[in-house]
Amino acid sequence: SDGSFYAGSLRGRVLELEDLDEDGLPETYQVVSDEIPTPFGLFAQGGEVDALAKFALIRLSKPAHGGQIRDATVVADGWGYTDDYHDWAVGLERDPAGNYYMALPCQQDDRSQAAAYLRGTVLKLVPSAASEEPRAYHIEPLAAGMRFPIGIALSDQGDLFTSDNQGNYNPFNELNHVREGKRYGFINKLENKDGFSPPFESPAINLPHPWTRSVNGLCFLRTPPGMSATTPHFGPYEGHLIGCEMNGRSLVRMSLQKVGDTYQGAAYMFSRPVTAEEANFEGPIACEVSPQGDLYVGSLKDSGWGGGQNTGSIVRLRPTGDLPLGIAEVRGTATGFEIDFTAPVEVDRATQANNYEIRSYRRISTPAYGGDDQDERSERVLNIRLSNDRRRVELQLGELRAGFVYELNVAALGADGAALFPSQAHYSMRAIPQ
C-alpha cells in the first residue's frame, strides 16, 4: 500500500527493491530478512510482510525507519514437511475478507504420516479469534490431489485457480479451478493403496507437454484499481491469466469460459519463442501485476531445479496497446468454436476452410510419467461465418468430443500475409457448451 516492492528467493532471503534514481524502475535492493526456509510467497501491507516458508506463514515486522526486519512471528502452521528440497509451501493469494490461499506440493517419497500431512492440498488460512487459536490464522483444507501447484490466483469473481505440473498421474500441465471438497488427479505415495479411487475433478485447461514443460506462477491480467474503468488496461487480454513457463523461458496466456458450474478454456503463447542464445527471461517462476499496471516476472536458474547457477532476475513488462494481429480468444460453442482476433482479418482468407487446421485428442492419467496423445482425430471445418467487424469467426465442425483437447492452428489472415501471433490455441473441451 505504500509502494514498497518485495521479492523472495529460494535461498531464504526477503528483498526490498528500491528505485534510487527515481526513473520508475527498481534497480537495487536491500536484504530485509534472511535464513527463511524458501519464502515462496509474500504479501506486504503497511509495515508487515507475511512470508510463506516451508513450515509456516511468518509475519515479518519492519521498523518504521526501515532496514532489517526485527520481529518474526509464526502466524500459521500445522502442515507436514521434511528437509526435501521440493517440500515447498506456495502462495500467497488474499481475498477481501483477509483469508489467505496457499498450496502444498505432493508427497512422492517414504515419510511419516505427520510429514505427509496435507501434502498435495490447497489450503485456506482463515483469521482466528484471539481467544480461540494459538495462531493468527487457522487452516481449512479446500481441495486435494495436486502434484506441484506452484501458481495460485484468485479472480475478481472470487474463483480460485492453481497451476499444476505434468508428470506421474498428470499427462498435461494444468490449470485447475479449485472448488471446496473436490479431488484432483494426483495420488500421494501414502494414499496409493488398493481401493483408493475417489472421483477426480478434471483440469479447467490442459496445457500440452512439451508445448509447455513446466507452468508455474500465475496471475490475472486486470486493470488495477484507480486506473481507467472504461478502457481495459490489457485490451482484449483483460481478465486472462498469465502462466510462467520456466523451462521454455516464456509466458503463456489462458482464457476462461464458464460452462455450467465450472470453467474450461484455451491456452496461447504470450511471449514469442526464442533460441537458447537470445536474451529473454531467465526461467519464469512468478508473476504479478503492479498497482501501476505493469507485469513483473520473476525468474530463476537454480541448481536444485533443472540445473543452474543459482541466479535470478526480475523483468518488467509495460503494455503499450500495440498488439500484433493474432488470436485473442477461443471459445467453444455447441457446434464448434468462436475465434476472436486482435484486429480485423481479411474476408477472403478468413472464410477459407483450409486456413484452419484443427485436431482433437486426449491423454489418460496413469502412474507413469506423462502420457501420449490418444484417439487423435483431424477435424473438418464445415462452415465459417465472419462477423461484420471482421474480428470474429465462427467455425462449425462435425461431432464434438467432450473431454478432449482441441489444437487449433490458424494461417495468415491479414492483408500483408504475415503469420499471426499467436497463431495457435489449445482448447480444453471439458464439456460441450449448450
C-alpha positions as CSV (number, residue, x, y, z in Angstrom):
1,S,0.0,0.0,0.0
2,D,3.0,2.3,0.5
3,G,4.6,1.4,-2.8
4,S,7.2,-0.9,-1.4
5,F,8.3,-3.8,-3.6
6,Y,9.4,-7.1,-2.1
7,A,10.7,-10.3,-3.6
8,G,11.8,-13.7,-2.1
9,S,14.5,-16.1,-3.1
10,L,14.8,-19.9,-2.8
11,R,17.9,-19.2,-0.8
12,G,15.9,-17.8,2.1
13,R,16.1,-14.0,1.5
14,V,13.4,-11.4,1.5
15,L,14.5,-8.5,-0.5
16,E,13.1,-4.9,-0.7
17,L,13.6,-3.4,-4.1
18,E,14.3,0.3,-4.4
19,D,14.2,2.9,-7.1
20,L,17.0,5.1,-6.0
21,D,17.4,7.1,-9.3
22,E,13.6,7.6,-9.4
23,D,13.2,6.5,-13.0
24,G,10.2,4.3,-12.2
25,L,12.2,1.0,-12.3
26,P,13.7,-0.5,-9.1
27,E,17.4,-1.1,-9.8
28,T,18.8,-2.1,-6.4
29,Y,17.7,-4.0,-3.3
30,Q,18.4,-4.5,0.4
31,V,18.1,-7.7,2.3
32,V,15.4,-7.2,5.0
33,S,15.4,-10.8,6.2
34,D,17.3,-13.9,5.5
35,E,17.5,-17.6,6.6
36,I,13.8,-18.1,6.0
37,P,13.3,-21.7,4.5
38,T,12.2,-21.0,0.9
39,P,9.9,-18.0,1.2
40,F,7.8,-18.9,-1.9
41,G,5.0,-16.4,-1.2
42,L,4.9,-12.9,0.1
43,F,2.2,-10.4,1.0
44,A,3.1,-6.9,2.2
45,Q,0.8,-4.5,3.9
46,G,1.7,-1.5,6.0
47,G,4.9,-2.2,7.9
48,E,4.5,-6.0,7.8
49,V,5.4,-8.7,5.3
50,D,3.9,-12.1,5.5
51,A,6.3,-14.7,4.1
52,L,5.2,-18.2,3.4
53,A,8.0,-20.6,4.3
54,K,8.2,-24.4,4.1
55,F,7.0,-24.9,7.6
56,A,4.9,-21.8,8.4
57,L,3.5,-18.4,7.5
58,I,5.8,-15.9,9.1
59,R,4.9,-12.3,9.8
60,L,7.9,-10.0,9.5
61,S,7.6,-6.6,11.1
62,K,9.6,-3.8,9.6
63,P,11.0,-1.0,11.7
64,A,9.5,2.4,11.0
65,H,12.9,3.8,10.0
66,G,13.5,0.9,7.5
67,G,16.3,-1.6,7.4
68,Q,16.4,-5.2,8.6
69,I,13.3,-6.9,9.9
70,R,13.5,-7.1,13.7
71,D,10.5,-9.2,14.6
72,A,9.3,-12.5,13.1
73,T,6.2,-14.3,14.3
74,V,4.7,-17.6,13.1
75,V,1.0,-16.8,12.3
76,A,0.0,-20.1,10.7
77,D,1.5,-23.6,10.6
78,G,0.4,-27.2,11.0
79,W,1.1,-28.9,7.6
80,G,3.6,-31.7,7.1
81,Y,7.1,-31.2,5.6
82,T,10.6,-32.6,5.5
83,D,14.0,-31.3,4.6
84,D,13.4,-32.5,1.0
85,Y,14.2,-29.6,-1.4
86,H,10.8,-29.8,-3.1
87,D,8.7,-29.6,0.1
88,W,7.7,-26.0,-0.5
89,A,4.6,-24.1,0.6
90,V,3.5,-21.8,-2.2
91,G,1.1,-18.8,-2.4
92,L,0.0,-16.2,-1.3
93,E,-3.3,-15.0,-2.5
94,R,-5.6,-12.9,-0.2
95,D,-9.3,-12.2,-0.6
96,P,-11.1,-9.0,0.6
97,A,-12.1,-10.8,3.8
98,G,-8.5,-11.3,4.8
99,N,-8.3,-15.0,4.1
100,Y,-5.1,-16.4,2.6
101,Y,-4.8,-19.1,0.0
102,M,-1.8,-21.4,-0.4
103,A,-0.9,-24.8,-1.8
104,L,1.4,-27.6,-0.8
105,P,3.2,-29.8,-3.4
106,C,2.7,-33.6,-3.2
107,Q,4.4,-36.5,-1.3
108,Q,6.2,-39.0,-3.5
109,D,8.8,-40.3,-1.1
110,D,8.8,-42.5,2.0
111,R,7.9,-40.5,5.1
112,S,5.8,-40.5,8.2
113,Q,2.1,-39.6,8.2
114,A,2.9,-36.5,10.1
115,A,5.4,-35.3,7.5
116,A,2.9,-36.1,4.7
117,Y,0.0,-34.3,6.3
118,L,-1.9,-32.1,3.8
119,R,0.7,-32.5,1.1
120,G,-0.8,-32.0,-2.4
121,T,-3.6,-29.9,-0.9
122,V,-4.8,-26.3,-1.4
123,L,-5.4,-24.6,1.9
124,K,-7.4,-21.6,3.1
125,L,-5.9,-19.7,6.1
126,V,-8.7,-18.0,8.0
127,P,-8.1,-15.3,10.6
128,S,-8.6,-16.7,14.1
129,A,-10.3,-15.0,17.0
130,A,-7.6,-14.2,19.5
131,S,-9.2,-16.3,22.2
132,E,-9.7,-19.4,20.1
133,E,-6.5,-20.3,18.4
134,P,-2.8,-20.1,19.3
135,R,-2.0,-18.7,15.8
136,A,-3.4,-15.7,14.0
137,Y,-4.8,-18.0,11.2
138,H,-6.2,-21.5,11.3
139,I,-6.1,-24.0,8.4
140,E,-9.1,-25.1,6.3
141,P,-8.3,-27.7,3.6
142,L,-10.1,-26.8,0.3
143,A,-9.0,-29.4,-2.3
144,A,-6.6,-32.3,-2.6
145,G,-4.9,-34.3,-5.4
146,M,-2.3,-31.6,-6.5
147,R,1.2,-32.6,-7.8
148,F,3.2,-29.3,-7.9
149,P,0.7,-26.4,-7.8
150,I,3.3,-23.6,-7.9
151,G,0.9,-21.0,-9.2
152,I,-2.2,-19.8,-7.4
153,A,-4.5,-16.9,-8.4
154,L,-7.8,-15.5,-7.3
155,S,-10.2,-13.9,-9.8
156,D,-12.3,-10.8,-9.3
157,Q,-15.3,-13.1,-9.1
158,G,-13.7,-15.0,-6.2
159,D,-12.8,-18.1,-8.1
160,L,-9.5,-19.7,-7.2
161,F,-7.1,-21.3,-9.7
162,T,-3.9,-23.2,-9.4
163,S,-1.4,-24.4,-11.9
164,D,0.0,-27.9,-11.8
165,N,3.0,-29.6,-13.4
166,Q,2.9,-32.5,-15.8
167,G,4.3,-35.9,-14.5
168,N,3.0,-39.0,-13.0
169,Y,-0.8,-39.0,-12.9
170,N,-0.7,-35.6,-14.8
171,P,-0.3,-36.2,-18.5
172,F,-0.6,-32.4,-19.1
173,N,0.4,-29.3,-17.3
174,E,-2.8,-28.0,-15.8
175,L,-4.9,-25.0,-14.8
176,N,-7.3,-26.2,-12.1
177,H,-10.4,-24.4,-10.9
178,V,-10.2,-25.1,-7.2
179,R,-13.6,-26.0,-5.6
180,E,-14.0,-26.9,-2.0
181,G,-14.2,-30.6,-1.3
182,K,-13.0,-31.6,-4.8
183,R,-10.2,-34.1,-5.5
184,Y,-7.8,-33.6,-8.4
185,G,-5.8,-36.2,-10.2
186,F,-2.5,-36.8,-8.3
187,I,-2.2,-39.6,-5.7
188,N,0.4,-39.3,-2.9
189,K,2.5,-42.3,-2.2
190,L,0.9,-42.9,1.2
191,E,-2.6,-42.7,-0.4
192,N,-1.8,-45.2,-3.2
193,K,-3.5,-48.3,-1.7
194,D,-5.9,-50.9,-3.1
195,G,-9.4,-49.5,-3.2
196,F,-8.3,-45.8,-3.2
197,S,-10.3,-44.5,-6.2
198,P,-12.0,-41.2,-5.4
199,P,-13.8,-39.2,-8.1
200,F,-11.3,-36.9,-9.8
201,E,-12.0,-33.3,-11.0
202,S,-10.8,-32.6,-14.5
203,P,-8.5,-29.6,-15.1
204,A,-10.1,-26.4,-16.4
205,I,-7.3,-26.2,-19.0
206,N,-4.9,-28.9,-20.1
207,L,-1.6,-27.4,-21.4
208,P,0.1,-29.9,-23.6
209,H,3.7,-31.1,-22.9
210,P,6.2,-30.4,-24.5
211,W,4.5,-27.3,-25.9
212,T,4.8,-26.2,-22.3
213,R,7.2,-28.1,-20.0
214,S,6.7,-26.5,-16.5
215,V,4.0,-24.0,-16.0
216,N,4.3,-22.4,-12.5
217,G,3.4,-18.9,-11.3
218,L,0.0,-17.4,-12.3
219,C,-1.6,-14.0,-12.3
220,F,-4.7,-12.4,-13.8
221,L,-4.3,-9.5,-16.3
222,R,-6.7,-7.0,-14.8
223,T,-6.9,-3.2,-14.7
224,P,-5.6,-2.1,-11.3
225,P,-8.0,0.0,-9.1
226,G,-7.5,3.7,-9.8
227,M,-6.9,3.2,-13.5
228,S,-9.5,3.8,-16.2
229,A,-12.6,1.7,-15.6
230,T,-13.9,2.3,-19.1
231,T,-10.8,1.2,-21.0
232,P,-9.4,-2.2,-20.1
233,H,-5.6,-1.8,-19.5
234,F,-4.8,-5.1,-21.1
235,G,-7.1,-4.7,-24.1
236,P,-8.5,-8.0,-25.5
237,Y,-6.4,-9.9,-22.9
238,E,-8.2,-8.3,-20.0
239,G,-9.2,-10.9,-17.5
240,H,-6.9,-13.6,-18.9
241,L,-4.3,-15.5,-16.9
242,I,-0.5,-15.4,-17.4
243,G,1.4,-18.6,-16.7
244,C,5.2,-18.7,-16.1
245,E,6.8,-21.4,-18.4
246,M,10.1,-21.9,-16.7
247,N,11.9,-24.4,-19.0
248,G,10.9,-22.6,-22.1
249,R,11.8,-19.2,-20.7
250,S,8.4,-17.9,-21.8
251,L,5.0,-16.8,-20.8
252,V,1.7,-18.4,-21.8
253,R,-1.8,-16.8,-21.7
254,M,-5.0,-18.5,-20.8
255,S,-8.7,-17.5,-21.3
256,L,-11.6,-19.0,-19.4
257,Q,-15.1,-19.8,-20.4
258,K,-17.8,-20.6,-17.8
259,V,-19.7,-23.8,-18.7
260,G,-22.2,-25.0,-16.1
261,D,-20.8,-24.5,-12.6
262,T,-17.1,-24.6,-13.6
263,Y,-14.6,-23.5,-16.2
264,Q,-12.8,-24.6,-19.3
265,G,-10.8,-22.6,-21.8
266,A,-7.8,-22.1,-24.1
267,A,-4.0,-21.5,-23.8
268,Y,-1.8,-19.5,-26.2
269,M,1.7,-18.3,-26.3
270,F,2.1,-14.8,-24.8
271,S,5.8,-14.2,-25.4
272,R,7.5,-15.2,-28.6
273,P,9.8,-18.2,-28.7
274,V,13.5,-17.5,-28.6
275,T,16.6,-19.6,-29.1
276,A,18.9,-20.5,-26.2
277,E,21.3,-17.7,-27.2
278,E,18.7,-14.9,-27.4
279,A,18.1,-12.6,-24.4
280,N,14.8,-13.3,-22.7
281,F,13.5,-14.4,-19.3
282,E,15.9,-16.4,-17.2
283,G,13.4,-19.0,-16.1
284,P,9.9,-17.6,-15.2
285,I,8.6,-18.8,-11.9
286,A,6.4,-16.0,-10.6
287,C,4.4,-13.0,-12.0
288,E,2.2,-10.2,-10.7
289,V,0.5,-7.0,-12.0
290,S,1.6,-3.9,-10.1
291,P,-0.7,-1.1,-9.0
292,Q,0.7,0.9,-12.0
293,G,-0.5,-1.9,-14.4
294,D,3.0,-3.3,-15.2
295,L,3.5,-7.0,-15.4
296,Y,6.5,-8.1,-13.3
297,V,8.1,-11.6,-14.0
298,G,10.4,-13.2,-11.5
299,S,12.9,-15.8,-12.9
300,L,15.5,-18.2,-11.5
301,K,18.1,-20.7,-12.6
302,D,18.5,-23.0,-9.6
303,S,20.9,-25.9,-9.1
304,G,18.2,-27.9,-7.4
305,W,15.6,-27.3,-10.1
306,G,16.6,-28.3,-13.5
307,G,20.2,-27.2,-13.1
308,G,21.6,-23.6,-13.0
309,Q,24.0,-21.2,-11.4
310,N,21.6,-20.1,-8.6
311,T,20.8,-16.8,-10.3
312,G,17.6,-14.9,-10.5
313,S,16.1,-11.8,-12.1
314,I,13.0,-9.7,-12.3
315,V,11.7,-8.3,-15.6
316,R,9.1,-5.5,-16.0
317,L,6.7,-5.7,-19.0
318,R,4.7,-2.5,-19.7
319,P,1.7,-2.7,-22.0
320,T,1.8,-0.3,-25.0
321,G,-1.6,-1.2,-26.5
322,D,0.1,-2.2,-29.8
323,L,-0.7,-5.9,-30.4
324,P,0.2,-8.0,-33.4
325,L,-2.6,-9.5,-35.4
326,G,-3.3,-12.8,-33.8
327,I,-5.7,-14.9,-31.8
328,A,-7.2,-13.0,-28.9
329,E,-9.5,-15.7,-27.6
330,V,-11.1,-19.1,-28.5
331,R,-14.4,-20.2,-27.0
332,G,-16.3,-23.4,-27.5
333,T,-19.8,-23.5,-28.9
334,A,-22.4,-26.2,-29.3
335,T,-21.2,-26.8,-32.9
336,G,-17.6,-25.7,-32.9
337,F,-15.6,-22.6,-32.0
338,E,-15.6,-18.8,-32.0
339,I,-12.2,-17.2,-32.5
340,D,-11.7,-13.6,-31.7
341,F,-8.8,-11.7,-33.3
342,T,-6.9,-8.7,-32.0
343,A,-7.6,-6.8,-35.3
344,P,-9.8,-7.2,-38.4
345,V,-8.8,-10.0,-40.7
346,E,-9.2,-10.3,-44.5
347,V,-12.5,-11.6,-45.7
348,D,-11.1,-13.9,-48.4
349,R,-8.5,-15.5,-46.2
350,A,-10.7,-15.8,-43.1
351,T,-13.5,-17.6,-44.9
352,Q,-11.3,-20.4,-46.4
353,A,-11.6,-23.6,-44.5
354,N,-8.1,-24.7,-45.4
355,N,-6.7,-21.8,-43.3
356,Y,-7.8,-23.6,-40.2
357,E,-6.1,-26.8,-39.1
358,I,-7.7,-28.5,-36.1
359,R,-7.1,-31.8,-34.4
360,S,-8.5,-33.3,-31.2
361,Y,-7.0,-35.8,-28.8
362,R,-6.9,-36.8,-25.2
363,R,-4.4,-38.3,-22.7
364,I,-5.0,-40.8,-20.0
365,S,-3.9,-40.3,-16.4
366,T,-1.6,-43.2,-15.2
367,P,1.1,-43.7,-12.6
368,A,3.6,-43.4,-15.4
369,Y,5.3,-40.0,-16.1
370,G,3.3,-38.0,-18.7
371,G,1.3,-39.7,-21.4
372,D,0.9,-39.9,-25.2
373,D,-1.9,-38.5,-27.4
374,Q,-4.7,-40.9,-27.8
375,D,-7.8,-41.1,-30.0
376,E,-6.4,-38.4,-32.2
377,R,-8.7,-37.1,-35.0
378,S,-8.3,-34.4,-37.7
379,E,-11.4,-32.1,-37.6
380,R,-13.1,-30.8,-40.7
381,V,-14.5,-27.2,-40.9
382,L,-18.0,-27.5,-42.3
383,N,-19.0,-23.8,-42.3
384,I,-17.4,-20.4,-41.5
385,R,-19.1,-17.2,-40.6
386,L,-17.2,-13.9,-40.3
387,S,-18.6,-11.0,-38.1
388,N,-19.3,-7.6,-39.7
389,D,-16.2,-6.1,-37.9
390,R,-14.1,-8.9,-39.2
391,R,-12.7,-9.6,-35.7
392,R,-14.5,-12.9,-35.1
393,V,-15.0,-16.1,-37.0
394,E,-17.5,-18.9,-36.1
395,L,-16.3,-22.3,-37.1
396,Q,-18.8,-25.2,-37.4
397,L,-17.3,-28.6,-37.1
398,G,-18.7,-32.2,-37.1
399,E,-19.5,-34.0,-33.9
400,L,-17.6,-32.5,-30.9
401,R,-16.0,-34.7,-28.2
402,A,-16.2,-33.8,-24.5
403,G,-13.1,-34.5,-22.5
404,F,-10.8,-33.8,-25.5
405,V,-8.2,-31.1,-26.2
406,Y,-8.5,-29.3,-29.5
407,E,-5.4,-27.8,-31.1
408,L,-6.3,-25.0,-33.5
409,N,-3.7,-23.6,-36.0
410,V,-4.7,-20.6,-38.0
411,A,-2.9,-19.5,-41.1
412,A,-2.1,-15.9,-42.0
413,L,-5.3,-13.9,-42.3
414,G,-4.0,-10.4,-42.6
415,A,-3.7,-8.3,-45.7
416,D,0.1,-8.4,-45.5
417,G,0.2,-12.2,-45.3
418,A,2.3,-12.2,-42.1
419,A,1.9,-15.0,-39.7
420,L,-0.5,-14.4,-36.8
421,F,0.8,-14.2,-33.3
422,P,-0.4,-16.2,-31.6
423,S,-1.5,-18.4,-34.4
424,Q,-2.1,-21.5,-32.2
425,A,-4.6,-22.3,-29.4
426,H,-5.1,-25.3,-27.3
427,Y,-8.8,-25.5,-26.1
428,S,-9.9,-28.0,-23.4
429,M,-13.4,-29.1,-24.3
430,R,-14.3,-30.3,-20.8
431,A,-18.0,-30.1,-21.7
432,I,-19.8,-29.1,-24.9
433,P,-21.4,-25.7,-24.4
434,Q,-25.2,-25.6,-24.9
